[in-house]
Amino acid sequence: MIRRSFFTLLAVLAAVTSYAADAPKKLLVVTVTTGFRHSSIETAEKVLAELGKSSGAFTVDYVHQPEGQPKNPGKAPEKKPNETDEAFKAKQEAYSKALADYNTANAVWNDKVKAYMAEHMAIEKIKGYDGFIFANTTGDLQFPDRDGFVELIKGGKAFVAMHSGGDTYHPFRGYVDMLGGEFQTHKAQVEVQPVLHDPAHPATKPVPAGWRVFDEIYLFKNYDPAKVHALMGLNSHPNEGTPGYYPVSWCKEFGKGKVFYTSLGHREDVWDPTWKEGTKDRKNSPEIAKTYQEHILGGIKWALGLVEGDAEIGNLKAELGPVK
């Protein structure tokens, strides 16, 4: 009887272990912005849910944007040729009032964000997730424990960020060091043909040689190729064509955790093959968007530990030129 019970217990444990291994991973998708808000965020949320469902690899929950973010009035007006001093002064006064109103409303809204994040991003509430995706986040996200969040990743969680996930938490060096680079600026949107540094990696294996994509291409600071595993990059300036190295996507191990980042994903038609299909608004074919989806899916699965992939740092080839 004891022997039979022992083997029954082993069978139950094996079944539980198998189920745990096969069960989808749990991801928390954060799309909060306290800076610029991309119009592609809603598309990104939809696509990530679809990828999780179609692959069976993960499920998604969201920390969405709190309502009520005030609109920034933008840059101060500049005097136009032949504009009278009186007309320009009136524009300046209107702008000053709009800016003052914005600053007042933004202070109230930031307090709202802080309370919202304290409720939704407390470490005790999020520690059960297998990983986190920052889909086009921007600014200071006002996590209640931002150092604790970085430690979660270091302790074995997955961290994935797209596009302006690199334009997030600038004053917080813990985040920048975890990610491996920081947005500095960008020029006009342009078509580029990234170099594939590791064609065998799950994030780049689906990307065909010669693949071209039209998007807003970021230029970075605080990026050290010796501290990341380069996946895609450019060997000349995306807009000016001057020689130099400009990173596009990379990954790294971070303590026991894994980090995957791609700077692509500004445009809706990079994310979604069906967005405004057949209209002049599309700059990328459906095939390009499908490749992007496979690119981020491979990166997500790698970060979750579901597929193998090289993460050796410093793999960037010297002949690509100096890092810009």
N, C-alpha and C positions, 0 to 999 in steps of 0.2 A: 504494500500500500504506500509506504514512504517513497519507494523507488518510483512508482507510477506518479505520485504527486510531484516528485522532483522533476521528472521529465515533462509533466504538464506545465509546471511553472516555467521551465526553460522554453517551451513552445510559446507560452503567453508572452514572455519577455522578448523572444525573437520577433513575434508578430508586432508587438508594440514598437520595437526598435525599427522594424521595416517601415511601419506606418509613419513614424517620426521622420525617417529619412526621405520618404516619398511625399510627405505633406508639403503643400506650398509654403514658402517662406513668407513672413509678414513684413511688409515695407510701409513706412510712414512717409508720405509725400508732402513736403512743405512748399507752399507757393505764396508765402507772405512776402510783401515788399514794403519797405519804408523809403525807398528811393524810386527810381523809374520803374514803371510797371509795364511789362511787355504784353501786347495784345495776344501773343501766342500762348499765354499761360493756360487759358481754358482748353485750347487744343492739346497742349502737353498733358494736362490732367486726363483728358479722354484717351489719348494714345497710350499712356502708361497703364491705365486700367485694362485696355484692350490687349496690350502685350502680356500682361500678367495672366489674363484669362486664356488667351490663345496658346501661350507656352506652357501653362500649368505650373510655372516656376514660382510664382509669387502672387499674393493678394495685396491690395493697396487700401490704406486709409489715408485721409487727408487732414492737414491743418491748413484751411483756406484763409484767404484774406478777410480780416474784419471789415465790415462795411463802413463807409464814410470817409475814405481817404480824400483830403482836399486836393484840388488841382494846383500844381505849382504854376505861377504866372510866367515862368521861364526867364529868359535873359532880358536885361534892361534894354529899352529901345535905343536905337542909334539914329542920329539925325540923317535924313535923306537929302540928296542934292536938291536944291531949290525949295527946301522946306523952311517955312518962316520960323523965327525964334519963338514966336507966340504958339504956333502949332506944336512945335517940339516940346516946349515947356508943359503944355497941356498933357501930352503923352507921358512925360516924365512924372507928372503929378498923379495921373491915373495909375501908372505902374507902381509908384510908391504906395498908394493906397491898397492896390491889389496885393502887393507883397506883404504889407502889414497885416491885412486880413488873413492872408495865407498863413503867416507865422503864428497868428493867434489860433486859428483853426487847427493847424498842424500840431501845436503843443497839446491841445485837447485830444486829438486823434492818437498821438503817440502814447498818451496815458492809457487810452483805450487798448492799444496794441499790447502794452506792457501787462495789463490785467488779463487780456485774452491769452497771451503766451504763458503767463504764470499758471493759468488753468489748463492749457492744452499741452504744454511742453515740460511740465515738471518731470524730473528724472524718474520718480516712482511710477509715473503714468506711461512713460515711453520705453522703459528699460526692457519690456517684453518683446519689442520689435527686433527683427533680425537685421534691419538696416534702415537707412534713411536716404531719401532723394530730395535734393534741393533743386526744384525745377524752376529756373529763372527767378530765383529770389534776388533781392537787392537790399543793401543798406544794413543797418543794425536791427537784427531781428528781435532783440530784447528778450532772449531766453532767460528764464529765471536763474539758470545755472549753466552759463555757457562753457565754463571750464569742465563742469561735470559732463556736459554733452560730448566734449572732445575726449574725455576719459572713457566714455562709453564706446566710442569708435576704437580707441586704442585697446580696449579690453576684448575686442573681438567682433564688433559689429561692422556692417558694410556701410560705406558712405559713397554716394553717387551725386554728382552735380552736373547740370547742363548750363551752358552759356553764362548767364549772369549770376549763376552760383559762384562764379569767380569775381563778381562785383558785389560781394557780400561780406559784412563784418570787417571792413578795412582796418579799423582801429584795434581789432582783436588779433594779436599775432598768433595766438594759439590756433585760430581757425585758418589763417593764411599758411602757417607752417604745416598744418594737417593737409590742406588742399594741395600745396606745392607750387602755387603761383597766385598772382593778384592782378586783376584788370587794371590797366593804366589808361587806355584810350582806344578809340577806333576811328576809322575813316568811313567813306561811303561804302555801301554794300557792293560786293564784287564777286565774280566767279573765280574760284581758285581750284587748283588741283593738288591736294595734299600729298606729300611723300609718306609712304607707309613704312614705318621703321621696324615694325614687327608684324609681318603679314600673317603669322601663325596664331597670334593672340585672338581670343574669342571676340574682342571688340573690333578687330581689323580684318579678321579672316573673311567676313562677308563683303568687305569693300573691294571692288575690282580694281586692278591696276588701271591708272588713267582716269579714275573717278573724279568728276568735277561737280562742284556744288556752289550755288549762289547764296551768299549769306552775309551777315555782318561779322567781319573777322576781327577778333580782339587782338590787341597788342598788350603784352604783359610786363609786369615788373616783379621783382622778388621771385623769379623763376630760376632754379638752378638745375640744369640737366643732370648733374651728378647725383641729385637726390630723388629723381623720379625715373620711371621706366617710360620712355617716349613711345608713343603709339602713332601719332600723325603730326606733321608739321610742314612748314614752308621754308624753302631755302632762299627766298627773296621776299621783300616787303609786298604784302598782298595788293597794295594800291600803286605804290611807286616803283616797284620792281628792283629796288636797290638790294645788293647782296646782303645776306645775313640770315640767321635762323629765327623763325617765328613759330612757337609751339601752337598746336591746335588741340591735341588730345594726349593724355598720359594717364598712368596708373602708378600705384605704389602700395607697398605694405606699410601699415602704420601700427606699430606694436603688434598685437594679435589681429588687428582689423585690416581691412583693405579699402583703398580709395580709388575711384575711377572718375575722371573728369573729361568732358568734351566741351569745347567752347562753341561748337556749332549748336544751332537751335533758336536763333533769333526769330526766324520767319515761320509762319504757319505752314507754308508749303515745303519746308524742310521736315517738319514733323509728320504731316498728314498727306498721303497720296490723293485724298479725295477733296481737299480744301480748294474750293472755287475751281474745280476741275473743268478744263476746257475754256477758261477765261484768260484775258490778257494779264490779270493780276498774278497769275502763276509764273514764277521764274524758274522753278524746278519741276522736272517731270515727275510723275508718280513713281517711276523707277528709282529716282534719286531719293525720294522720301522713304521708300521701302528699304533702301540700303541704309539710310540713317537710322531707321527703326531697328534694323538688325545690328547696327553698330552699337546702339545704346543697350539693346537687349543682351548682346554678348558681354558688354561691360558690366551690366547689372548682375548677370549670372556669375561672372568671374568674381565680382566683389562679394557675392553671397557664398562663394565657395562651392558652387554647383558644377563648375567646369574648371579645368586646369588651364593655366596660362602663365607665361614667364613674367616675373616682376623684378628681374635683376635691374638695379638702378645703374644709371650711367651708360646706357646702351646707345646713346646718340652718337652717330658717326661724326668724327671730327671734320671730315671734308665738307659737311653741310655749311660750315662757316660759323662766325661768332654769333652767340645768342644775343638777340636784341630785346 
